């Protein structure tokens, strides 16, 4: 774990404390154990978990720094990324994890309980459903997603969840910049404004990584997100 501590400090300037390191160790052990029985994530070695999951999740700090959001929703969280690592570092933050796959949602419930994390809600549902729920629509300071969908689909999932003044943060691979150029009109339609496309370098990871941050500047029209499956079949132009 010493290397993770150093890499987090080097990349973000954040110093993990002993309690946080202990929680990440527990998280790693539980993920390895569950992965031996269920296909939660393709990353199955300790080094990969620490860099491609933990450090990659904590790199979100480069966007919001120490001014962490009061309410964060993580859509398509899988085994809890990036939401749970961020919650470990900012325990007072209210976190909502959204995951449609049953085993992954079950693991999220298990790990939240195992780590003793409070003020965390886990919802097994599709993003289109959450975006139309009054308890969640335009209620969040930050909405995140990592490797969930192409940008034209992702913006329809995330922007309805963010309140005016909030931010959507998408973690994307090498196609991130090209995908972002293709969604300027739909982002505007949904009440957003593209703020930043930022390249992130993770140690030992050859693939390009990008943060796409979008500010919410106006309300999202009531018809968005559309019904389950429609954004995927017919993405906004």
N, C-alpha and C positions, 0 to 999 in steps of 0.2 A: 504493500500500500504506500510505501514511501515515495515510489515513483509517481503515483497518482497525486499525492500531496504536492510534489514539486511541479508536476505538469499543470495542475489547476492554478497554482500560484503564478507560474510563468505565463500561462495563457490569459488568465482573468485578473490576477492580482489578489485573489481571494485566498485566505489562509484557512484550511480546514482545521477544526479543533478535534480533540481526542474523541469526543462523543460522536461527532460526525463521521470520523474515520471508522469507528466501531460499527455505526449503522451501515456504512457502505460495505464493510466486511460481511455483515449479516446478510445484506441484500445480495451480495455476490454468491454466498453459500446457498441461499435459498434458490436463486436463479439457476445455479448449476444443478441443484438437486431436482428441481421441477423440470428442467430441460432434459434430464435423463429419462423422464416419463412422458412429457408432452413437448410438442414442437412450439415453444414460445418464441424463440429467436434463433436465427441462423448462427449467431455468434456464441460459441460454446467453450472458449478457453478464457482463462482468467485475464490475460493481457488484453484480449479483444474486448471483454466486458468492461474493463477499466477505461480503455481508450475510446472504443466505438460506442459505448453506451453511457458510462458515467461522465467522462470528460466531454464527450460530444453534447450531452445534455447540459452540463454546467457552462458550456461555451455560450449559452443564451445570455449569460451575465454581460457579455460584451455589448449587448444591445440595451439592456436596462440598468446595468451597473448595480450599485448598492441601493438604488431606488426601486426595490422589488415591488411587483404589483400586489395590491391587496387581495384581488381575486383573479385566479388563473384557471382557465379551462384547457385541458389537453385532450385533443380529439384524435381518436385512433391510437391511443396510448400504448397498445400492445402490452408489454411487461412493465409499463410504468414510465416510459421515457418520452419526453424529458421531465414530466411532471414530478415524479417522486424524488429524483436527485435534487431538483430545485427546492422541493419542500424540505428535504433534509437540511439544506443550507439556510432556508428562510422559514422557520417553523411556524411563525405567526401568520403566514400567508394562507388564505382559504383556497383549497385546491379541489377542482372537479376533474375526474378522470372519466373519459368516455371511450368505451370499447364494445364493439358489437359481437366479438367472438367470445363464447362462453368460458372456455378454459383460460383465456387471457384475462378476462374480467375477474374470474375466480382467483387467479394468482394475484391480481392487484388487491383484492380484498384481503388475501392472506398476508401479503407483504406489508400492507398498511397496518394491520393488526400486529404482526410480528415485530415491526419497528416501533410500535407505539406512537404512530403519527396521529395527531388530532386535527379536526377541521378538514377532513378529506371525505369527499363524496365520490362513490364509484357508480356509474350508470352504464348498464348494458343496453345500448340502443344505437341506432344509426344517427349520424350527424344531422341528417335532414329532419329527423324527429325532434332532436334537442333544440334546433334552431327555431322551431315554432312553439316551444313551450314557454309560457309567460314567466316561469321561474328562472329561465336561463336566457331568454332572448334579450340581447343588448344589456346584459348585466355584468359583463366581465371587463377588467382592465387589460387583460392579455389573453389571447387565444393562440395556442401553439399546435403544431402538427409536424410530424417527422416521418417522411417516406410514406405518406398516406395516399396521395393522389396527385395528378398533374395540376398545375396552378389554376387552369380554368375551372376545374371542379372544386379545388381546395378553397378558393376565395368565396364560393357560394356556401360552403360548409361553415367557414369561420367568421366572415364579416357580420352575419346576422347575430352572432353571439357577443360581439364587442360593443360596449357602450361608446357614445360619442366622446372622443378624446382618448379612447383606448387604442390598442395596437394588436394587429395580427402578425405573428412571427412564424414563418414557414422555413423549415430546414430542408434544403434541397441539394441534389447532387450536381453534376457537371452541366446539366441542361437548365439549371435554375435561371440564369440570365435570359436565355432565349424564351423560356416559358413566361417569364415576367413581362417581356415585351408584348407577348400575345394577349395579355389580360388587362391592358390599360383601360379599355372601354368598359369591360365588365366590372372592374374594380370601382370605377366612377359610378356606374349604375347602382352598385350595392352600397354606396356611401363611403367609399374608401379613397385613399390617395397613396400611391406608392412612394415610400420615403427613402428606402435604401436597399441596395443589393450589395452585400458584403461577403467577400471571400474569406473563408476560415481554413487555416492549416492545422490539422491534427497530427501529432508526431507518429510516424510509422504508417500513416494512411496516405496512399498514393492518389486516391480519387479526390477530385476537387469537391469542396463543400461550400455552400453558400447560405447566408441568411437573407431572406426576403422579408422586409418589414413594411407594413402597410398601416397607415393611420386611419382611424375612423373619424370622418369629418362631417358626416350627415347620416340621418336615419336610413336604415335599409327598408326598401319598399316591402309591404306586407306579404306579397306573393313569394318572397324568397326566404329561406330555401324552398325549392319546389319539392314535390312528393319524392319519397324514397325511390332511388334509382334513376330519376329523370336527369339530375346533374351529370351523372356518369354517361347516360345514353346520349344526351343532347346538351353538351357544355355551352355555357354562355359565350358569345363572341365579343 
